[in-house]
Amino acid sequence: MEDELNDLLTQAQENISDNVGKQQEEQYIQVLNDSLVELVKLKNTTDDYIMIRNTAIQRLYSECGYSAIQLGDIVGISRQMIHNIVKGK
């Protein structure tokens, strides 16, 4: 009788442990999915602002006569990167 109770107790503890483990696993997967969704949104926003930045650089260079060095200093990127942006690379 005592052995049966111990076996039932052990089974109950294992079931609880399994359920808690599965709940944690589901929570981790949900957090992972949520973070991936937010990262995609952030990348899309970043891409939009990079396009806006690049357009401004191209117009300041071609229409306003700013040099690559001046634009690089303003934006904080290299002169070569400014030339790449201006050339549309």
trRosetta pair geometry for C-beta under 8 A, 3 or more apart (Angstrom, degrees):
i j d omega theta_ij theta_ji phi_ij phi_ji
1 4 5.8 -53 -151 32 30 111
1 5 6.6 28 151 -16 63 105
2 5 5.7 -53 -151 36 34 112
2 6 6.4 35 151 -19 66 105
3 6 5.6 -54 -148 37 32 112
3 7 6.3 35 152 -20 65 105
4 7 5.6 -52 -147 36 32 113
4 8 6.3 32 153 -18 65 104
5 8 5.7 -52 -146 37 32 111
5 9 6.2 33 152 -20 64 107
6 9 5.6 -53 -146 38 31 113
6 10 6.2 34 153 -20 65 105
7 10 5.7 -53 -146 36 30 112
7 11 6.3 31 154 -18 64 106
8 11 5.7 -54 -147 38 31 112
8 12 6.2 33 153 -21 65 106
9 12 5.7 -53 -146 35 30 112
9 13 6.4 30 154 -18 64 105
10 13 5.8 -55 -149 36 30 111
10 14 6.4 30 153 -18 64 107
11 14 5.7 -56 -147 37 31 111
11 15 6.2 32 154 -20 65 106
12 15 5.7 -53 -147 36 30 112
12 16 6.3 31 154 -19 64 105
13 16 5.7 -53 -147 37 31 111
13 17 6.2 32 153 -20 64 108
14 17 5.6 -54 -146 38 30 113
14 18 6.2 33 153 -21 65 105
15 18 5.7 -52 -146 36 30 112
15 19 6.3 28 155 -17 64 107
16 19 5.8 -57 -147 38 29 110
16 20 6.2 28 155 -17 65 107
17 20 5.9 -54 -144 38 28 110
17 21 6.2 31 154 -20 63 109
18 21 5.7 -57 -149 38 28 113
18 22 6.3 26 155 -18 65 107
19 22 5.7 -54 -145 37 31 109
19 23 6.3 33 154 -20 64 105
20 23 5.7 -53 -148 36 31 113
20 24 6.4 31 153 -18 64 105
21 24 5.8 -55 -148 37 30 110
21 25 6.3 32 152 -21 64 107
22 25 5.4 -51 -145 37 33 115
22 26 6.3 35 154 -19 65 104
23 26 5.7 -53 -148 37 30 111
23 27 6.4 32 151 -19 64 105
24 27 5.5 -53 -149 36 33 113
24 28 6.3 34 153 -20 66 104
25 28 5.8 -53 -148 35 30 111
25 29 6.4 30 153 -18 64 106
26 29 5.7 -53 -147 37 32 111
26 30 6.3 33 153 -19 65 106
27 30 5.7 -55 -148 37 31 111
27 31 6.3 32 154 -18 66 105
28 31 5.7 -53 -146 37 31 111
28 32 6.2 35 152 -21 64 106
29 32 5.5 -52 -148 36 31 115
29 33 6.3 32 154 -18 65 105
30 33 5.7 -53 -146 38 31 111
30 34 6.2 32 154 -19 65 107
31 34 5.7 -54 -145 38 30 112
31 35 6.2 28 156 -19 64 108
32 35 5.9 -57 -147 37 27 108
32 36 6.4 28 155 -19 63 106
33 36 5.8 -55 -148 35 30 111
33 37 6.5 32 154 -20 64 104
34 37 5.8 -54 -152 33 32 112
34 38 6.5 26 153 -14 65 107
35 38 5.7 -56 -148 40 34 110
35 39 6.2 37 153 -22 67 106
36 39 5.6 -52 -144 36 32 113
36 40 6.5 35 155 -20 64 102
37 40 5.9 -54 -154 33 30 110
37 41 6.6 30 150 -17 63 105
38 41 5.5 -52 -150 36 36 113
38 42 6.2 37 152 -20 67 106
39 42 5.5 -52 -145 37 33 113
39 43 6.3 36 154 -21 65 103
40 43 5.7 -51 -146 35 31 111
40 44 6.4 32 154 -19 63 105
41 44 5.8 -56 -151 36 30 111
41 45 6.4 29 153 -17 65 107
42 45 5.7 -55 -147 38 32 111
42 46 6.1 34 153 -20 66 107
43 46 5.6 -53 -145 38 31 113
43 47 6.2 35 154 -22 65 105
44 47 5.7 -51 -147 34 30 113
44 48 6.5 34 152 -21 62 103
45 48 5.6 -52 -152 32 33 114
45 49 6.5 24 154 -12 66 106
46 49 6.0 -60 -148 41 31 105
46 50 6.2 34 153 -22 66 106
47 50 5.7 -52 -145 34 30 113
47 51 6.5 33 155 -20 63 104
48 51 5.9 -58 -156 34 30 111
48 52 6.6 28 149 -17 64 106
49 52 5.4 -48 -146 36 39 114
49 53 6.2 43 153 -21 67 103
50 53 5.5 -51 -146 37 32 114
50 54 6.1 32 155 -20 65 107
51 54 5.8 -53 -143 37 29 111
51 55 6.4 32 156 -20 62 105
52 55 5.9 -55 -150 35 29 111
52 56 6.5 28 153 -17 63 106
53 56 5.8 -59 -153 37 30 111
53 57 6.3 31 152 -20 66 106
53 75 7.1 105 -173 -131 116 125
54 57 5.5 -51 -146 35 34 113
54 58 6.3 35 155 -20 66 105
54 85 4.9 -144 -137 -158 91 112
55 58 5.7 -53 -147 36 30 112
55 59 6.4 24 157 -14 64 108
56 59 6.0 -60 -146 40 29 106
56 60 6.1 27 157 -17 66 109
57 60 5.9 -57 -143 39 27 108
57 61 6.1 26 157 -19 63 111
57 71 5.6 95 -142 -169 91 138
57 75 6.8 -3 -90 -54 117 150
57 82 6.3 -143 -173 -140 129 81
57 85 5.0 15 97 121 143 142
57 86 6.8 -108 131 -67 100 76
58 61 5.8 -60 -148 38 26 111
58 62 6.0 -1 166 2 66 114
58 85 6.5 -128 -59 139 84 91
58 86 5.6 150 -110 -118 71 57
58 88 7.9 46 -101 -70 135 74
59 62 6.3 -63 -130 50 27 93
59 63 4.9 -15 -173 21 70 122
59 64 6.9 54 138 -4 69 102
60 63 7.1 -47 -93 54 14 85
60 64 4.8 -40 -149 46 51 125
60 66 4.4 -2 150 19 97 135
60 71 6.1 141 98 -96 128 115
61 64 7.5 34 -1 52 11 80
61 65 7.8 37 -171 -118 28 7
61 66 5.6 -74 -88 67 46 87
61 67 7.9 65 -127 -133 79 10
61 68 7.1 35 -118 -75 119 64
61 71 6.3 -30 -71 -42 94 152
61 82 7.2 153 -81 171 134 105
61 86 5.0 -74 96 -106 167 123
62 86 7.3 150 -45 -149 95 103
66 70 4.8 -123 -170 84 91 128
66 71 5.2 101 132 -54 125 96
66 74 7.9 -31 -169 0 145 140
67 70 4.6 99 54 5 80 100
67 71 7.0 -152 92 -1 42 87
68 71 5.8 -58 -144 43 31 108
68 72 6.0 37 155 -24 66 108
68 79 4.4 83 131 -157 112 83
68 82 4.1 158 -150 92 86 134
68 83 5.5 0 -117 -54 147 81
68 86 7.3 -91 -93 -11 101 141
69 72 5.7 -53 -145 35 28 114
69 73 6.5 29 155 -19 62 104
69 79 5.4 -9 -82 -99 59 118
70 73 5.9 -58 -154 35 30 110
70 74 6.4 27 152 -18 65 107
71 74 5.6 -53 -145 36 35 112
71 75 5.9 12 163 -2 70 113
71 82 4.8 124 90 -128 121 139
72 75 6.3 -65 -135 49 24 96
72 76 7.6 165 173 -16 54 3
72 77 5.7 -105 -138 80 73 56
72 78 5.8 -20 -139 169 129 14
72 79 4.7 -67 -40 -72 154 56
72 81 7.2 117 -110 57 99 95
72 82 5.1 -98 -62 -29 87 131
73 76 7.6 25 -174 -70 22 43
75 82 7.4 147 39 -84 137 101
77 81 4.4 -79 150 78 118 144
77 82 6.6 147 93 -49 103 78
78 81 4.5 102 59 2 82 100
78 82 7.2 -137 102 -4 49 83
79 82 5.5 -50 -155 32 36 115
79 83 6.6 37 148 -18 66 102
80 83 5.6 -52 -152 35 35 112
80 84 6.5 39 149 -21 65 102
81 84 5.4 -49 -149 34 36 115
81 85 6.4 37 151 -20 66 102
82 85 5.7 -54 -150 35 32 111
82 86 6.2 31 153 -18 66 107
83 86 5.6 -53 -143 38 32 112
83 87 6.1 24 159 -12 66 110
84 87 5.9 -63 -145 44 27 105
84 89 4.2 -77 -167 60 83 121
85 88 7.6 38 177 -73 30 25
85 89 7.4 -79 -65 49 24 76
